[in-house]
Amino acid sequence: MPNTVSSTPRTEVVLDVQKSRKALVAGSLGNLIEWYEFAIYAYMAPIIAPLFFPSDNPTASILSTFLLFALAFFLRPVGAVIFGRMTDRLGRKPVLALIIVLMTIATTCIGLLPTHPSIGILAPLLLTLCRIAQGLSAGGEMGGAVSLMVESAPSGKRGLYGSWSFVGTTLGFVLGGGVATLLAVLLSDDAMASYGWRVGFLIAAPMGLIVLYLRLKVDETPHFKQIQVNVDSGKPAVGEPIERRPLTFLAATMGVVVVYNAVGNTFMVGMPTFLSTSYDMTFERSYFLALVTGLIAGLSMPVFGALSDRVGRRPVLMFGSVAVVVLSYPLYFMLNLGFGGGLVALVIAGLLIGVVGGPMPAFLSERFRTRNRATGVSVTYALSVAIFGGTAPYIITWLASTTGDPLSAAYYTLGCAAISVVALLTIRGAQRSQHREELEL
């Protein structure tokens, strides 16, 4: 899977601007819906926890719900291998269509599930099956969508185009938070527990159908088409690996992604539950703050993605990672100051997510060749998010509950960002200028 350098000049692929824009829309909207469907579970966790995991201890119910949240993340590497290989062999278009179908069906089914009072232990078991399907499909989504968008990007705009993949992901969280907030405002607590929580899952069905239509209409990427031409003509793959130690290469690549997964899944996904359990903030206010964080992150990602097209991926990612190390504790301290302090803290957190998220898709894509890009991006990202992202809401909630000090959660994002700083320092000099070079086939 590591990137390779060819002994012959790189093939220059001709891009159609109109098709590039269609790929941008299909990829980013697909990511938005995919991650709305994935995130709505996290936002509804405090409500569905006692419905599927009844317990005398409310925190225990929430932690059980977040364990299922983490389970889907742990299954993402499996989905990354399965769907990543399919995407590299069959094409970006057909597999991305299959993935959105699987995720939409699983999410819709969650909205239809009977709860524990109705069918007992079968309720959490069926919920677990749905989360497994979500985890597998999400594992293949990232690599396929990133490959579709970056391979379709005009020259000198891979950072900008790739950033919209994470914009879609981030705005999916925002949409999930917006729906959850709207439902919480419009409905009483009893209504939310009775049927309101189901609405958030059920509206995934029409949204998924729209994205499926868009993905069926998009054209295959020119880079993948060129690979198929080479295969059909019997042209052999040339080149020697840049990295003689592939495990080291993959570990460094995965390490760079850690900071994005940590800050994204703590300050956006896990924050509503963290604020409500640690500071007794109302769900409406905590949802609103998480929504603001996601909006700031999503709006700033294209800016930092475009900046990385000019100065390189590594400098932007290094600045963001160091900033997370320095600011983690102050941001969590500001959360303790009430709604106003929390708003300022989470606006800053949104900017930090934008800094590290904007260049990330292009950075990952440039580490792999076209023939294995979807697999490489999917696997490295899925492993990182499984270990450091899916566990983040559970860990910060557990740390605050166990220590009795909500500020202890800051050490999680601080430590994860430090890992990314070290990983960025290990990147070889040749990788620092890849933003100016053609993608390799």
C-alpha positions as CSV (number, residue, x, y, z in Angstrom):
1,M,0.0,0.0,0.0
2,P,2.8,2.5,0.5
3,N,3.3,5.1,-2.2
4,T,5.7,4.3,-4.9
5,V,7.9,6.4,-7.2
6,S,7.9,5.6,-10.9
7,S,11.1,5.1,-12.9
8,T,9.2,6.8,-15.8
9,P,7.5,10.2,-15.9
10,R,4.1,10.3,-14.1
11,T,1.1,10.1,-16.4
12,E,-0.6,13.4,-16.8
13,V,-4.4,12.9,-16.7
14,V,-6.7,15.2,-18.5
15,L,-9.6,16.5,-16.3
16,D,-13.0,17.7,-17.2
17,V,-14.0,20.6,-15.0
18,Q,-17.7,19.9,-15.1
19,K,-17.2,16.3,-14.2
20,S,-14.8,17.4,-11.4
21,R,-17.6,19.5,-9.9
22,K,-20.1,16.7,-10.1
23,A,-17.6,14.4,-8.3
24,L,-17.2,17.2,-5.7
25,V,-20.9,17.4,-5.0
26,A,-21.5,13.6,-5.0
27,G,-18.6,12.9,-2.7
28,S,-19.2,15.7,-0.2
29,L,-23.0,15.3,0.0
30,G,-22.5,11.5,0.3
31,N,-20.1,12.1,3.2
32,L,-22.6,14.6,4.7
33,I,-25.4,12.1,4.7
34,E,-23.2,9.2,5.6
35,W,-22.0,11.0,8.7
36,Y,-25.3,12.5,9.6
37,E,-26.6,8.9,9.8
38,F,-23.5,7.9,11.8
39,A,-23.6,11.0,14.1
40,I,-27.3,11.0,14.9
41,Y,-26.7,8.0,17.2
42,A,-24.2,10.0,19.2
43,Y,-26.5,13.0,19.6
44,M,-29.4,10.8,20.6
45,A,-27.3,8.7,23.0
46,P,-28.5,10.3,26.2
47,I,-32.1,9.7,25.2
48,I,-31.9,6.2,23.8
49,A,-29.5,5.0,26.6
50,P,-32.2,4.1,29.1
51,L,-34.5,2.7,26.3
52,F,-32.0,0.1,25.2
53,F,-29.7,-0.2,28.3
54,P,-31.9,0.4,31.4
55,S,-29.9,0.8,34.6
56,D,-30.2,2.4,38.0
57,N,-27.1,4.4,37.2
58,P,-27.7,6.9,34.3
59,T,-24.0,7.2,33.6
60,A,-23.7,3.4,33.2
61,S,-26.5,3.5,30.6
62,I,-24.8,6.3,28.7
63,L,-21.4,4.5,28.8
64,S,-23.1,1.3,27.4
65,T,-24.6,3.3,24.6
66,F,-21.2,4.9,23.8
67,L,-19.6,1.4,23.8
68,L,-21.9,0.6,20.8
69,F,-20.8,3.9,19.3
70,A,-17.2,2.8,19.7
71,L,-18.0,-0.7,18.3
72,A,-19.0,0.8,15.0
73,F,-15.6,2.6,14.9
74,F,-13.8,-0.6,15.7
75,L,-15.5,-2.3,12.7
76,R,-14.4,0.4,10.4
77,P,-11.0,-1.1,9.6
78,V,-12.8,-4.3,8.5
79,G,-15.1,-2.3,6.3
80,A,-12.1,-0.3,5.1
81,V,-10.3,-3.5,3.9
82,I,-13.5,-5.0,2.3
83,F,-14.8,-1.9,0.6
84,G,-11.4,-0.3,0.0
85,R,-10.2,-3.3,-2.1
86,M,-13.6,-3.3,-3.9
87,T,-13.2,0.4,-4.7
88,D,-9.7,-0.1,-6.1
89,R,-10.7,-3.0,-8.2
90,L,-14.3,-2.1,-9.4
91,G,-14.1,1.7,-9.3
92,R,-15.1,4.6,-7.0
93,K,-18.6,5.0,-8.4
94,P,-20.3,1.6,-8.0
95,V,-18.9,0.9,-4.5
96,L,-19.8,4.3,-3.1
97,A,-23.3,3.7,-4.3
98,L,-23.4,0.4,-2.5
99,I,-22.0,1.9,0.7
100,I,-24.7,4.6,0.9
101,V,-27.4,2.0,0.5
102,L,-26.0,-0.1,3.4
103,M,-25.6,2.8,5.7
104,T,-29.1,4.2,5.0
105,I,-30.8,0.9,5.5
106,A,-29.0,0.4,8.8
107,T,-29.8,3.8,10.1
108,T,-33.5,3.6,9.1
109,C,-33.8,0.3,10.9
110,I,-32.5,1.8,14.1
111,G,-35.4,4.2,13.9
112,L,-37.8,1.3,13.7
113,L,-36.4,-0.9,16.5
114,P,-38.5,-1.8,19.5
115,T,-36.9,-0.9,22.8
116,H,-35.9,-2.9,25.8
117,P,-39.3,-2.7,27.6
118,S,-40.9,-4.2,24.5
119,I,-38.6,-7.1,23.6
120,G,-36.0,-7.3,26.4
121,I,-32.5,-8.3,25.5
122,L,-33.3,-8.5,21.8
123,A,-33.5,-4.7,21.6
124,P,-29.8,-4.0,22.3
125,L,-28.8,-7.0,20.2
126,L,-30.7,-5.7,17.2
127,L,-29.2,-2.3,17.8
128,T,-25.8,-3.8,17.8
129,L,-26.4,-5.5,14.4
130,C,-27.4,-2.1,13.0
131,R,-24.3,-0.5,14.4
132,I,-22.2,-3.2,12.9
133,A,-23.6,-2.5,9.4
134,Q,-23.0,1.3,10.0
135,G,-19.4,0.6,11.0
136,L,-18.6,-1.6,8.0
137,S,-20.1,0.9,5.5
138,A,-18.4,3.9,7.1
139,G,-15.1,2.1,6.9
140,G,-15.2,2.1,3.1
141,E,-16.8,5.5,2.7
142,M,-13.8,7.7,3.5
143,G,-11.3,6.2,1.2
144,G,-13.7,6.0,-1.7
145,A,-15.1,9.5,-1.3
146,V,-11.6,11.0,-0.8
147,S,-10.3,9.2,-3.9
148,L,-13.3,10.3,-6.0
149,M,-12.8,14.0,-5.1
150,V,-9.0,14.3,-5.1
151,E,-8.6,12.3,-8.3
152,S,-11.1,14.6,-9.9
153,A,-9.5,17.8,-8.7
154,P,-8.0,20.3,-11.1
155,S,-4.2,20.9,-11.0
156,G,-3.2,22.7,-7.8
157,K,-6.5,22.3,-6.1
158,R,-6.3,18.8,-4.5
159,G,-6.2,20.4,-1.0
160,L,-9.3,22.5,-1.7
161,Y,-11.2,19.7,-3.4
162,G,-10.2,17.1,-0.8
163,S,-11.2,19.3,2.1
164,W,-14.8,19.1,1.0
165,S,-14.7,15.4,1.9
166,F,-14.2,16.4,5.5
167,V,-16.5,19.4,5.1
168,G,-19.2,16.9,4.3
169,T,-18.3,14.8,7.3
170,T,-18.3,17.8,9.6
171,L,-21.5,19.2,8.3
172,G,-23.1,15.8,8.7
173,F,-22.4,16.1,12.4
174,V,-23.8,19.6,12.3
175,L,-26.9,18.4,10.5
176,G,-27.3,15.6,13.1
177,G,-26.9,18.1,15.9
178,G,-29.3,20.5,14.3
179,V,-32.0,17.9,13.9
180,A,-31.4,16.7,17.5
181,T,-31.6,20.3,18.8
182,L,-34.8,21.1,16.8
183,L,-36.4,17.9,18.1
184,A,-35.4,18.7,21.7
185,V,-36.8,22.3,21.4
186,L,-40.1,21.2,19.7
187,L,-40.9,18.1,21.8
188,S,-41.2,17.5,25.5
189,D,-38.9,15.0,27.3
190,D,-41.6,12.4,27.3
191,A,-42.3,12.8,23.6
192,M,-38.6,12.6,22.8
193,A,-38.3,9.4,24.8
194,S,-41.5,8.0,23.2
195,Y,-41.1,8.7,19.5
196,G,-39.0,11.9,18.9
197,W,-35.7,10.1,18.9
198,R,-36.9,7.9,16.0
199,V,-37.5,10.8,13.7
200,G,-33.8,11.6,13.5
201,F,-33.0,8.1,12.2
202,L,-36.0,7.8,9.9
203,I,-35.3,10.9,7.9
204,A,-32.1,9.3,6.8
205,A,-34.1,7.2,4.3
206,P,-35.1,10.0,1.8
207,M,-31.7,11.7,2.2
208,G,-29.9,8.5,1.4
209,L,-32.0,8.0,-1.8
210,I,-31.0,11.5,-3.0
211,V,-27.3,10.8,-2.5
212,L,-27.7,7.4,-4.2
213,Y,-29.1,9.1,-7.3
214,L,-26.2,11.6,-7.4
215,R,-23.6,8.9,-7.0
216,L,-25.1,6.8,-9.8
217,K,-24.9,9.9,-12.1
218,V,-21.3,10.8,-11.4
219,D,-18.5,9.7,-13.8
220,E,-15.6,7.5,-12.8
221,T,-12.4,9.3,-12.0
222,P,-9.9,9.8,-14.9
223,H,-7.1,8.4,-12.8
224,F,-9.0,5.1,-12.2
225,K,-9.9,5.0,-15.9
226,Q,-6.2,5.3,-16.8
227,I,-5.5,2.4,-14.5
228,Q,-8.1,0.3,-16.4
229,V,-6.6,1.3,-19.7
230,N,-3.1,0.2,-18.5
231,V,-4.5,-3.1,-17.2
232,D,-6.4,-3.8,-20.5
233,S,-3.4,-3.0,-22.5
234,G,-1.2,-5.3,-20.4
235,K,1.0,-2.4,-19.3
236,P,2.9,-3.4,-16.2
237,A,3.1,-1.3,-13.0
238,V,6.5,0.2,-12.7
239,G,8.2,1.8,-9.7
240,E,10.0,1.0,-6.5
241,P,8.6,1.6,-3.1
242,I,9.6,4.9,-1.5
243,E,9.4,3.2,1.9
244,R,11.3,0.0,2.5
245,R,9.5,-0.4,5.8
246,P,5.8,-0.3,5.0
247,L,4.6,-0.8,8.6
248,T,6.6,2.3,9.6
249,F,5.1,4.2,6.7
250,L,1.6,3.2,7.6
251,A,2.1,4.0,11.3
252,A,3.4,7.5,10.5
253,T,0.5,8.1,8.2
254,M,-2.0,6.9,10.7
255,G,-0.4,8.9,13.4
256,V,-0.9,12.1,11.5
257,V,-4.7,11.5,11.4
258,V,-4.9,11.0,15.2
259,V,-5.3,14.7,16.0
260,Y,-8.2,15.2,13.7
261,N,-10.1,12.2,15.1
262,A,-9.5,13.2,18.7
263,V,-10.6,16.9,18.4
264,G,-13.5,16.1,16.0
265,N,-15.0,13.3,18.1
266,T,-14.5,15.1,21.5
267,F,-15.5,18.7,20.7
268,M,-18.3,17.8,18.2
269,V,-19.6,14.3,18.8
270,G,-19.0,13.7,22.5
271,M,-19.4,17.3,23.7
272,P,-23.2,17.4,24.1
273,T,-23.2,14.4,26.5
274,F,-20.0,15.6,28.2
275,L,-21.5,19.0,28.9
276,S,-24.8,17.6,30.1
277,T,-23.2,15.0,32.4
278,S,-20.2,17.0,33.7
279,Y,-21.8,20.5,33.9
280,D,-25.5,19.8,34.0
281,M,-26.0,21.9,30.9
282,T,-29.3,21.5,29.1
283,F,-29.4,19.3,26.0
284,E,-30.6,22.3,24.0
285,R,-27.5,24.4,25.0
286,S,-25.0,21.6,24.6
287,Y,-26.4,20.6,21.2
288,F,-26.2,24.3,20.1
289,L,-22.5,24.5,21.2
290,A,-21.6,21.4,19.3
291,L,-23.5,22.7,16.3
292,V,-21.5,25.9,16.4
293,T,-18.2,23.9,16.6
294,G,-19.1,21.9,13.5
295,L,-20.2,25.0,11.5
296,I,-16.9,26.8,12.3
297,A,-14.9,23.6,11.4
298,G,-16.8,23.0,8.2
299,L,-16.6,26.6,7.0
300,S,-12.8,26.9,7.7
301,M,-11.7,23.6,6.2
302,P,-11.7,24.7,2.6
303,V,-9.6,27.8,3.6
304,F,-6.9,25.6,5.2
305,G,-7.2,23.0,2.4
306,A,-6.5,25.8,-0.2
307,L,-3.7,27.1,2.0
308,S,-2.1,23.7,1.9
309,D,-2.1,23.8,-1.9
310,R,0.1,26.8,-1.6
311,V,2.5,26.0,1.3
312,G,2.2,22.2,1.6
313,R,0.2,19.8,3.7
314,R,2.8,19.3,6.4
315,P,3.2,22.9,7.6
316,V,-0.5,23.4,8.0
317,L,-1.0,20.1,9.8
318,M,2.0,20.8,12.1
319,F,0.6,24.2,13.1
320,G,-2.8,22.7,13.9
321,S,-1.4,19.8,15.9
322,V,0.9,22.0,18.0
323,A,-2.0,24.4,18.6
324,V,-4.2,21.5,19.9
325,V,-1.4,20.5,22.3
326,V,-1.1,24.1,23.6
327,L,-4.8,24.9,23.8
328,S,-6.4,21.7,25.0
329,Y,-6.3,22.4,28.7
330,P,-7.3,26.1,28.3
331,L,-10.3,25.1,26.2
332,Y,-11.6,22.6,28.7
333,F,-11.0,25.2,31.5
334,M,-13.2,27.7,29.5
335,L,-16.0,25.1,29.3
336,N,-16.2,25.3,33.1
337,L,-17.1,29.0,32.9
338,G,-20.6,28.4,31.7
339,F,-22.4,28.9,28.4
340,G,-20.4,32.0,27.3
341,G,-17.0,30.5,28.1
342,G,-18.1,27.3,26.4
343,L,-19.1,29.2,23.3
344,V,-15.7,30.8,22.9
345,A,-13.9,27.6,23.6
346,L,-15.8,25.6,21.1
347,V,-15.5,28.3,18.4
348,I,-11.7,28.0,18.8
349,A,-12.0,24.2,18.8
350,G,-13.9,24.5,15.5
351,L,-11.1,26.4,14.0
352,L,-8.6,23.9,15.2
353,I,-10.6,21.1,13.6
354,G,-10.6,23.1,10.4
355,V,-6.8,23.6,10.4
356,V,-6.1,19.8,10.8
357,G,-9.0,18.6,8.8
358,G,-8.7,20.9,5.7
359,P,-5.4,19.4,4.3
360,M,-5.9,15.9,5.6
361,P,-7.8,14.2,2.7
362,A,-5.2,15.5,0.2
363,F,-2.3,14.5,2.5
364,L,-3.7,11.0,2.8
365,S,-4.4,10.6,-0.9
366,E,-0.9,11.7,-1.9
367,R,0.6,9.0,0.3
368,F,-0.8,6.2,-2.0
369,R,-0.9,5.3,-5.6
370,T,-4.2,5.3,-7.5
371,R,-4.3,1.5,-7.8
372,N,-4.4,1.2,-4.0
373,R,-5.4,4.7,-2.8
374,A,-8.9,3.8,-1.6
375,T,-7.6,0.9,0.4
376,G,-4.7,2.9,1.8
377,V,-6.7,5.9,2.8
378,S,-9.6,3.8,4.2
379,V,-7.4,1.5,6.3
380,T,-5.1,4.1,7.8
381,Y,-8.0,6.5,8.5
382,A,-10.2,3.7,9.9
383,L,-7.5,2.3,12.2
384,S,-6.8,5.8,13.6
385,V,-10.4,6.7,14.1
386,A,-11.2,3.3,15.6
387,I,-8.5,3.7,18.2
388,F,-8.6,7.4,18.9
389,G,-12.0,8.7,17.5
390,G,-14.7,6.2,18.3
391,T,-13.5,5.9,21.9
392,A,-13.2,9.6,22.5
393,P,-16.7,10.3,23.8
394,Y,-16.5,7.3,26.1
395,I,-13.0,8.2,27.4
396,I,-13.7,11.9,28.2
397,T,-17.0,11.0,29.9
398,W,-15.2,8.2,31.8
399,L,-12.3,10.4,32.8
400,A,-14.6,13.2,34.1
401,S,-16.7,10.6,36.0
402,T,-13.8,8.6,37.5
403,T,-11.6,11.6,38.6
404,G,-14.5,13.9,39.5
405,D,-12.6,16.6,37.5
406,P,-14.0,17.5,34.1
407,L,-10.7,19.2,33.2
408,S,-9.0,15.8,33.1
409,A,-10.6,15.1,29.7
410,A,-8.2,17.7,28.3
411,Y,-5.3,15.3,28.6
412,Y,-6.9,13.1,26.0
413,T,-6.9,15.6,23.1
414,L,-3.5,16.9,24.3
415,G,-1.9,13.5,24.1
416,C,-3.5,12.6,20.8
417,A,-2.2,15.8,19.2
418,A,1.3,15.1,20.6
419,I,1.2,11.8,18.7
420,S,0.4,13.6,15.4
421,V,3.3,16.1,16.0
422,V,5.7,13.2,16.4
423,A,4.3,11.5,13.3
424,L,4.6,14.7,11.2
425,L,8.3,15.0,12.3
426,T,9.0,11.5,10.9
427,I,7.8,12.3,7.4
428,R,10.6,12.2,4.9
429,G,11.6,15.3,3.0
430,A,10.2,14.0,-0.3
431,Q,6.8,13.9,1.1
432,R,6.8,17.6,1.9
433,S,6.5,18.7,-1.7
434,Q,4.0,16.2,-3.0
435,H,1.3,18.8,-3.2
436,R,3.0,20.2,-6.3
437,E,3.3,16.8,-8.1
438,E,1.0,14.8,-10.2
439,L,-0.8,11.9,-8.5
440,E,0.8,8.6,-9.2
441,L,-1.1,5.8,-10.9
